[in-house]
Amino acid sequence: MTRQAGQVKKGDVQAKKSTSFSKEAQAESRRQEKQKLEALKADIEKMIQQSPQLAQFKKQMLLDITSEGLRIQIVDEQNRPMFDSSSSDLKPYTREILRQIGKSLNGVTNRISLAGHTDAAQFSGGEKGFSNWELSANRANASRRELITGGLNDAKIMRVVGLASTVLFDKNDPLSSINRRISIVVLNQKTEQAILNEEGPESEVDGDEGLQEALKLPGAGKGTAG
């Protein structure tokens, strides 16, 4: 009886050691992944700064690390929209931005999520039933095509969604032009697994308030729908 009790206790200790090692390994893996995403963020920021074509649009490209991964947001400015009004046709400079980003995203093995966003202005025109939902989804897909044209491996795209005005960047001004944007997220492994398991990732709105306050972009004016 005593030997059996001793054996059980030894097994418990081994199990605890194994669990502890597993948690440490997972924590180390997450730390390394975050470092890679931070390095990618720095590389993209350097690319923007050094590119004559992109430097002029740097205020419209917002990069931050969120609970989902590395988020790259390309936003409208009052006098410099990314798309034609109420359309998914990209402006020439938006194509250039997306193609340059597409080249850089193959530097990590992480997969990519894209989301299109509009402001809260009611969509006017177009066929019956067409709304900001369709517009935001079409813009996300148009952006996906440009990323791939720029060199992004199509297999890295995991999710493309249109969110209309459900996730506003500027909640205090739903009609602000900054709400019209494309979000590209280089997913961390935790979020990727959540999507694969249909558990749903944490909200991509996480961190918008702090980022918004830090940037205080002046060009967020009101405009037409979408």
Contacts in CASP RR format, 6 or more apart in sequence:
PFRMAT RR
TARGET T0000
AUTHOR 0000-0000-0000
METHOD contacts of the structure
MODEL  1
MTRQAGQVKKGDVQAKKSTSFSKEAQAESRRQEKQKLEALKADIEKMIQQ
SPQLAQFKKQMLLDITSEGLRIQIVDEQNRPMFDSSSSDLKPYTREILRQ
IGKSLNGVTNRISLAGHTDAAQFSGGEKGFSNWELSANRANASRRELITG
GLNDAKIMRVVGLASTVLFDKNDPLSSINRRISIVVLNQKTEQAILNEEG
PESEVDGDEGLQEALKLPGAGKGTAG
29 189 0 8 1.000
30 188 0 8 1.000
30 189 0 8 1.000
30 190 0 8 1.000
33 110 0 8 1.000
33 188 0 8 1.000
33 189 0 8 1.000
34 65 0 8 1.000
34 188 0 8 1.000
36 108 0 8 1.000
36 110 0 8 1.000
37 65 0 8 1.000
37 69 0 8 1.000
37 70 0 8 1.000
37 108 0 8 1.000
37 110 0 8 1.000
37 186 0 8 1.000
37 188 0 8 1.000
38 65 0 8 1.000
38 70 0 8 1.000
40 70 0 8 1.000
40 104 0 8 1.000
40 105 0 8 1.000
40 107 0 8 1.000
40 108 0 8 1.000
40 186 0 8 1.000
41 63 0 8 1.000
41 64 0 8 1.000
41 65 0 8 1.000
41 70 0 8 1.000
43 104 0 8 1.000
44 63 0 8 1.000
44 72 0 8 1.000
44 101 0 8 1.000
44 104 0 8 1.000
45 63 0 8 1.000
47 54 0 8 1.000
47 100 0 8 1.000
47 104 0 8 1.000
48 54 0 8 1.000
48 55 0 8 1.000
48 57 0 8 1.000
48 58 0 8 1.000
48 61 0 8 1.000
49 55 0 8 1.000
49 58 0 8 1.000
51 100 0 8 1.000
53 93 0 8 1.000
53 96 0 8 1.000
53 100 0 8 1.000
54 61 0 8 1.000
54 96 0 8 1.000
54 97 0 8 1.000
54 100 0 8 1.000
57 80 0 8 1.000
57 93 0 8 1.000
57 97 0 8 1.000
59 77 0 8 1.000
59 217 0 8 1.000
59 219 0 8 1.000
60 74 0 8 1.000
60 75 0 8 1.000
60 76 0 8 1.000
60 77 0 8 1.000
60 80 0 8 1.000
60 82 0 8 1.000
60 97 0 8 1.000
61 72 0 8 1.000
61 73 0 8 1.000
61 74 0 8 1.000
61 75 0 8 1.000
61 97 0 8 1.000
62 71 0 8 1.000
62 72 0 8 1.000
62 73 0 8 1.000
62 74 0 8 1.000
62 75 0 8 1.000
62 211 0 8 1.000
62 215 0 8 1.000
63 70 0 8 1.000
63 71 0 8 1.000
63 72 0 8 1.000
63 73 0 8 1.000
64 70 0 8 1.000
64 71 0 8 1.000
64 207 0 8 1.000
64 211 0 8 1.000
65 71 0 8 1.000
66 185 0 8 1.000
66 204 0 8 1.000
66 206 0 8 1.000
66 207 0 8 1.000
67 191 0 8 1.000
67 202 0 8 1.000
67 206 0 8 1.000
68 113 0 8 1.000
68 185 0 8 1.000
68 187 0 8 1.000
68 188 0 8 1.000
68 191 0 8 1.000
68 201 0 8 1.000
68 202 0 8 1.000
68 204 0 8 1.000
68 206 0 8 1.000
69 110 0 8 1.000
69 185 0 8 1.000
69 186 0 8 1.000
69 187 0 8 1.000
69 188 0 8 1.000
69 191 0 8 1.000
70 185 0 8 1.000
70 186 0 8 1.000
71 183 0 8 1.000
71 184 0 8 1.000
71 185 0 8 1.000
71 186 0 8 1.000
71 204 0 8 1.000
72 101 0 8 1.000
72 183 0 8 1.000
72 184 0 8 1.000
72 185 0 8 1.000
72 186 0 8 1.000
73 169 0 8 1.000
73 181 0 8 1.000
73 182 0 8 1.000
73 183 0 8 1.000
73 184 0 8 1.000
74 82 0 8 1.000
74 94 0 8 1.000
74 97 0 8 1.000
74 98 0 8 1.000
74 143 0 8 1.000
74 181 0 8 1.000
74 182 0 8 1.000
74 184 0 8 1.000
75 82 0 8 1.000
75 169 0 8 1.000
75 177 0 8 1.000
75 178 0 8 1.000
75 180 0 8 1.000
75 181 0 8 1.000
75 217 0 8 1.000
76 82 0 8 1.000
76 177 0 8 1.000
76 178 0 8 1.000
76 180 0 8 1.000
76 181 0 8 1.000
77 177 0 8 1.000
77 178 0 8 1.000
77 217 0 8 1.000
77 219 0 8 1.000
77 220 0 8 1.000
78 177 0 8 1.000
78 219 0 8 1.000
78 220 0 8 1.000
78 221 0 8 1.000
78 222 0 8 1.000
78 223 0 8 1.000
79 219 0 8 1.000
80 93 0 8 1.000
81 91 0 8 1.000
81 177 0 8 1.000
81 180 0 8 1.000
82 90 0 8 1.000
82 91 0 8 1.000
82 94 0 8 1.000
82 139 0 8 1.000
82 180 0 8 1.000
82 181 0 8 1.000
82 182 0 8 1.000
83 89 0 8 1.000
83 90 0 8 1.000
83 91 0 8 1.000
83 94 0 8 1.000
83 139 0 8 1.000
83 142 0 8 1.000
83 180 0 8 1.000
84 91 0 8 1.000
85 224 0 8 1.000
85 226 0 8 1.000
86 123 0 8 1.000
86 124 0 8 1.000
86 125 0 8 1.000
86 126 0 8 1.000
86 135 0 8 1.000
86 224 0 8 1.000
86 225 0 8 1.000
86 226 0 8 1.000
87 135 0 8 1.000
88 135 0 8 1.000
88 138 0 8 1.000
88 139 0 8 1.000
88 141 0 8 1.000
88 142 0 8 1.000
89 142 0 8 1.000
90 98 0 8 1.000
90 142 0 8 1.000
90 143 0 8 1.000
90 146 0 8 1.000
94 146 0 8 1.000
95 146 0 8 1.000
95 149 0 8 1.000
98 143 0 8 1.000
98 146 0 8 1.000
98 147 0 8 1.000
98 150 0 8 1.000
98 182 0 8 1.000
99 146 0 8 1.000
99 147 0 8 1.000
99 149 0 8 1.000
99 150 0 8 1.000
99 151 0 8 1.000
100 150 0 8 1.000
101 147 0 8 1.000
101 184 0 8 1.000
102 147 0 8 1.000
102 148 0 8 1.000
102 150 0 8 1.000
102 151 0 8 1.000
102 152 0 8 1.000
103 150 0 8 1.000
103 151 0 8 1.000
103 152 0 8 1.000
105 112 0 8 1.000
105 147 0 8 1.000
105 152 0 8 1.000
105 156 0 8 1.000
105 184 0 8 1.000
105 186 0 8 1.000
106 151 0 8 1.000
106 152 0 8 1.000
106 153 0 8 1.000
106 156 0 8 1.000
108 186 0 8 1.000
110 156 0 8 1.000
110 186 0 8 1.000
110 187 0 8 1.000
110 188 0 8 1.000
110 189 0 8 1.000
110 192 0 8 1.000
111 156 0 8 1.000
111 157 0 8 1.000
111 158 0 8 1.000
111 186 0 8 1.000
111 187 0 8 1.000
111 192 0 8 1.000
112 147 0 8 1.000
112 152 0 8 1.000
112 156 0 8 1.000
112 157 0 8 1.000
112 158 0 8 1.000
112 184 0 8 1.000
112 185 0 8 1.000
112 186 0 8 1.000
112 187 0 8 1.000
113 158 0 8 1.000
113 159 0 8 1.000
113 160 0 8 1.000
113 161 0 8 1.000
113 183 0 8 1.000
113 184 0 8 1.000
113 185 0 8 1.000
113 187 0 8 1.000
113 191 0 8 1.000
113 195 0 8 1.000
113 201 0 8 1.000
114 140 0 8 1.000
114 143 0 8 1.000
114 144 0 8 1.000
114 147 0 8 1.000
114 157 0 8 1.000
114 159 0 8 1.000
114 160 0 8 1.000
114 161 0 8 1.000
114 182 0 8 1.000
114 183 0 8 1.000
114 184 0 8 1.000
114 185 0 8 1.000
115 136 0 8 1.000
115 140 0 8 1.000
115 160 0 8 1.000
115 161 0 8 1.000
115 162 0 8 1.000
115 163 0 8 1.000
115 167 0 8 1.000
115 182 0 8 1.000
115 183 0 8 1.000
115 185 0 8 1.000
115 204 0 8 1.000
116 136 0 8 1.000
116 137 0 8 1.000
116 139 0 8 1.000
116 140 0 8 1.000
116 143 0 8 1.000
116 161 0 8 1.000
116 162 0 8 1.000
116 163 0 8 1.000
116 181 0 8 1.000
116 182 0 8 1.000
116 183 0 8 1.000
117 136 0 8 1.000
117 162 0 8 1.000
117 163 0 8 1.000
117 164 0 8 1.000
117 165 0 8 1.000
117 167 0 8 1.000
117 168 0 8 1.000
117 169 0 8 1.000
117 179 0 8 1.000
117 180 0 8 1.000
117 181 0 8 1.000
117 182 0 8 1.000
117 183 0 8 1.000
118 132 0 8 1.000
118 135 0 8 1.000
118 136 0 8 1.000
118 164 0 8 1.000
118 165 0 8 1.000
118 179 0 8 1.000
118 180 0 8 1.000
118 225 0 8 1.000
118 226 0 8 1.000
119 165 0 8 1.000
119 168 0 8 1.000
119 174 0 8 1.000
119 175 0 8 1.000
119 176 0 8 1.000
119 177 0 8 1.000
119 179 0 8 1.000
119 180 0 8 1.000
119 222 0 8 1.000
119 223 0 8 1.000
119 225 0 8 1.000
119 226 0 8 1.000
120 165 0 8 1.000
120 168 0 8 1.000
120 174 0 8 1.000
120 175 0 8 1.000
120 179 0 8 1.000
121 175 0 8 1.000
121 223 0 8 1.000
121 224 0 8 1.000
121 225 0 8 1.000
121 226 0 8 1.000
122 132 0 8 1.000
122 225 0 8 1.000
123 130 0 8 1.000
123 131 0 8 1.000
123 132 0 8 1.000
123 135 0 8 1.000
123 225 0 8 1.000
123 226 0 8 1.000
124 225 0 8 1.000
131 164 0 8 1.000
132 164 0 8 1.000
132 165 0 8 1.000
132 225 0 8 1.000
132 226 0 8 1.000
133 162 0 8 1.000
133 164 0 8 1.000
135 164 0 8 1.000
135 226 0 8 1.000
136 162 0 8 1.000
136 163 0 8 1.000
136 164 0 8 1.000
136 226 0 8 1.000
137 160 0 8 1.000
137 161 0 8 1.000
137 162 0 8 1.000
139 162 0 8 1.000
139 182 0 8 1.000
140 160 0 8 1.000
140 161 0 8 1.000
140 162 0 8 1.000
140 182 0 8 1.000
141 160 0 8 1.000
143 182 0 8 1.000
143 184 0 8 1.000
144 157 0 8 1.000
144 160 0 8 1.000
147 157 0 8 1.000
147 184 0 8 1.000
148 154 0 8 1.000
148 157 0 8 1.000
158 187 0 8 1.000
158 192 0 8 1.000
158 195 0 8 1.000
159 195 0 8 1.000
165 174 0 8 1.000
165 179 0 8 1.000
167 203 0 8 1.000
167 204 0 8 1.000
167 205 0 8 1.000
168 174 0 8 1.000
168 179 0 8 1.000
169 176 0 8 1.000
169 178 0 8 1.000
169 179 0 8 1.000
169 181 0 8 1.000
169 208 0 8 1.000
169 212 0 8 1.000
170 176 0 8 1.000
170 178 0 8 1.000
170 179 0 8 1.000
170 212 0 8 1.000
170 220 0 8 1.000
171 209 0 8 1.000
173 179 0 8 1.000
173 220 0 8 1.000
173 221 0 8 1.000
173 222 0 8 1.000
175 221 0 8 1.000
175 222 0 8 1.000
175 223 0 8 1.000
176 220 0 8 1.000
176 221 0 8 1.000
176 222 0 8 1.000
177 219 0 8 1.000
177 220 0 8 1.000
177 221 0 8 1.000
177 222 0 8 1.000
177 223 0 8 1.000
178 217 0 8 1.000
178 219 0 8 1.000
178 220 0 8 1.000
178 221 0 8 1.000
180 226 0 8 1.000
183 204 0 8 1.000
185 191 0 8 1.000
185 204 0 8 1.000
187 195 0 8 1.000
187 201 0 8 1.000
191 201 0 8 1.000
191 202 0 8 1.000
194 200 0 8 1.000
194 201 0 8 1.000
194 202 0 8 1.000
195 201 0 8 1.000
END
